[in-house]
Amino acid sequence: MRQEAEERKILEQQQKKLEKEESKYKNEIESVKIAISTSNQDEVEKLKKRLQELTDQLNKIDERKEKIISLQNGQAGWVYVISNIGSFGDNVFKIGMTRRDEPQERVDELGNASVPFPFDVHSLIFSANAVELENRIHQILDRKRVNKINKRKEFFEVDIDELERIVHQIDPSADFKMTALAEQYNQSLSLK
């Protein structure tokens, strides 16, 4: 619940930032429209091009705002599949979810101070009902949980090929990276 409250706070901050950007673009669009009405033909073409660029930017902001609103309103979010070979060994994956607009922020946060090496991302899956998606994957892998007592610990010992099959059965369009770079871990090994 604490993490969910933190994620909602972050989403609110992102929404406020987008609203400021939206206001800025709307004001600039109005300025360009006024300039078009008072400019000569050469300037009009440049201004129309600028108007299209601003409109495209405004549309992108609208899309991001809709995504944030969807994330704030409940079930939407990202399910992530990550590993940390240096911390947990081969074939141990954390499968969790976040409502953050940028799921990599949550992955980076998990790899900060509590583990010696950062996590590698194998898959990030956006879902309108991320809670259900995460639960479905957890149920499929339940017998492969590392911690069989505390179900809130979302680590599973599973072969990467099997995990990829499960992810693609649930969402055939999901990207899945089979290899973990484990850069810092491998660099540390080479220095021993």
HUHU-V647581 format. One record per pair of residues at least 4 apart in sequence whose C-alpha atoms are under 6 Angstrom apart, sorted by sequence separation. I is the first residue (numbers start at 1). J is the second residue. D is the distance in Angstrom with one decimal. If there is no record, write none. Layout:
I&J&D, I&J&D
This chain:
18&22&6.0, 35&39&6.0, 39&43&5.9, 44&48&6.0, 47&51&6.0, 84&88&5.8, 85&89&4.2, 111&115&5.9, 130&134&5.9, 138&142&5.6, 167&171&6.0, 168&172&4.3, 184&188&5.9, 39&44&5.9, 71&76&4.8, 85&90&5.4, 71&77&5.8, 111&118&4.4, 36&44&5.4, 111&119&5.6, 146&155&5.6, 83&93&4.7, 145&155&6.0, 146&156&5.2, 82&93&5.6, 145&156&4.4, 82&94&5.3, 144&156&5.4, 81&94&5.9, 144&157&5.4, 81&95&4.7, 80&95&5.6, 80&96&5.5, 79&96&5.7, 80&97&5.8, 79&97&4.2, 78&97&5.4, 78&98&5.3, 77&98&5.7, 77&99&4.3, 71&99&5.6, 84&119&4.8, 83&119&5.5, 83&120&5.3, 82&120&5.4, 82&121&4.5, 82&122&5.5, 81&122&5.4, 81&123&5.1, 80&123&5.7, 80&124&4.6, 79&124&5.8, 79&125&5.1, 78&125&5.4, 78&126&4.4, 77&126&5.8, 77&127&5.7, 76&127&5.7, 76&128&4.1, 78&130&6.0, 123&175&5.8, 76&129&4.8, 77&130&5.1, 123&176&4.9, 75&129&4.6, 76&130&5.3, 122&176&5.3, 75&130&5.8, 122&177&4.6, 75&131&5.9, 95&154&5.7, 94&154&5.4, 120&180&5.7, 94&155&4.4, 93&155&5.5, 93&156&5.3, 92&156&5.5, 92&157&4.4, 91&157&5.5, 91&158&5.3, 91&159&5.4, 7&100&5.9, 86&185&5.3
